[in-house]
Amino acid sequence: MDTRRLEAFSDGVFAIAITVLVLGIAVPPPGPRLGAALLRLWPSYLAYAVSFLLIGAIWINHHAMFRHIVRVDGTLLVLNLLQLMVFAFLPFPTAVLAETFIRETGQGIAAAVYGGTLALGGIFVNAVWRYAAGSHRLLGTHVTPDEVRQIGRRYLIGPIAYAIAAVIGLVLPWLALLLYVFLNTFYLWPRGIDKVALAGTDDSSASRPRSS
C-alpha cells in the first residue's frame, strides 16, 4: 500500500487542529471597555501564534518524513493515528495555557501540561520513523543508512527538549514558553527535516509504488 491515503488523512487532521485553535480565544462582551478587554487577551493571541506555528512545523516535518516513507502497513497506520490523536488534542492545552496567564494563576501546571503533550506527540513521531526505518522496512531506496541515522537523531531532539521544557515550566513557565518558541524556530528552519525531503523530491517520487 502506498502512502497517499495516509498523507491525505493526516493533512486533514492537521488542518482541523490548526483551525480549531482560534476557538480557544474567548470573545469579550461588547461595551465601552471592549478595547481594554481585547488587549487583556494577549496571552490567548500569543498561545495561538505559538501553537499555530508549532502545528505547522509538525505538518512540514510529517510531509518531509513521508518523502522517505513510501509504503504503509497496519502497524504504521496505528502509530501515525496515535501521533495525530496527540496533536489534534493540542488546542486544549493551548487554551488552558492562555487562560492561566490571563488569570495569573496556575501557569506552571499549564506550561508543563502543554510541554508534556508535545513530548508525547514527539515520542509517537519517533515511533513512526523508527518503525518505518527499521531494516529499511518501509523506506524508499533513495534514502541512505547515514540519512536514516541523521533524521532519527534530529527527530529525537523534539521529545527530549519538550520534556525538559515541561519540567522547567513547573517552576519558570515563561522560560518554558521561550523554549517552545525556540523549538518552533528549529523545526521551521528552511532546511526542514533534511535537504532531500523538501528540496529535491524527484528521486523519492520515482521510488514510490504506483496504485493500480
URVENNOR-V277854 format. One record per residue. N is the residue number from 1. SS is DSSP state (A for helix, B for strand, O for the rest). PSI is psi as a letter, one per 30 degrees, with the letter a starting at -180 (999 if undefined). Layout:
# URVENNOR-V277854
N&SS&PSI  N&SS&PSI
This chain:
# URVENNOR-V277854
1&O&k  2&O&a  3&O&f  4&A&e  5&A&e  6&A&e  7&A&e  8&A&e  9&A&e  10&A&e  11&A&e  12&A&e  13&A&e  14&A&e  15&A&e  16&A&e  17&A&e  18&A&f  19&A&e  20&A&f  21&A&e  22&A&f  23&A&f  24&A&f  25&O&j  26&O&k  27&O&j  28&O&l  29&O&k  30&O&l  31&O&a  32&O&f  33&O&g  34&A&e  35&A&e  36&A&e  37&A&e  38&A&e  39&A&e  40&A&f  41&O&g  42&A&e  43&A&e  44&A&e  45&A&e  46&A&e  47&A&e  48&A&e  49&A&e  50&A&e  51&A&e  52&A&e  53&A&e  54&A&e  55&A&e  56&A&e  57&A&e  58&A&e  59&A&e  60&A&e  61&A&e  62&A&e  63&A&e  64&A&e  65&A&e  66&O&g  67&O&f  68&O&e  69&B&j  70&O&f  71&O&l  72&O&k  73&O&a  74&A&e  75&A&e  76&A&e  77&A&e  78&A&e  79&A&e  80&A&e  81&A&e  82&A&e  83&A&e  84&A&e  85&A&e  86&A&e  87&A&f  88&A&f  89&O&f  90&A&e  91&A&f  92&A&e  93&A&f  94&A&e  95&A&e  96&A&e  97&A&e  98&A&e  99&A&e  100&A&e  101&A&e  102&A&e  103&A&f  104&O&h  105&O&k  106&O&g  107&A&e  108&A&e  109&A&e  110&A&e  111&A&e  112&A&e  113&A&e  114&A&e  115&A&e  116&A&e  117&A&e  118&A&e  119&A&e  120&A&e  121&A&e  122&A&e  123&A&e  124&A&e  125&A&e  126&A&e  127&A&e  128&A&e  129&A&e  130&A&e  131&A&e  132&A&e  133&A&f  134&A&k  135&A&g  136&A&h  137&O&e  138&O&g  139&B&l  140&O&l  141&O&f  142&O&f  143&O&k  144&O&l  145&A&e  146&A&e  147&A&e  148&A&e  149&A&e  150&A&e  151&A&e  152&A&e  153&A&e  154&A&e  155&A&e  156&A&f  157&A&e  158&A&d  159&A&e  160&A&e  161&A&e  162&A&e  163&A&e  164&A&e  165&A&e  166&A&e  167&A&e  168&A&e  169&A&f  170&A&e  171&A&e  172&O&i  173&A&e  174&A&e  175&A&e  176&A&e  177&A&e  178&A&e  179&A&e  180&A&e  181&A&e  182&A&e  183&A&e  184&A&e  185&A&e  186&A&e  187&A&f  188&A&f  189&O&k  190&O&f  191&O&f  192&O&b  193&O&f  194&O&l  195&A&e  196&A&e  197&A&e  198&A&f  199&O&e  200&O&j  201&O&g  202&A&e  203&A&e  204&A&e  205&A&e  206&A&f  207&A&f  208&O&k  209&O&k  210&O&k  211&O&k  212&O&999
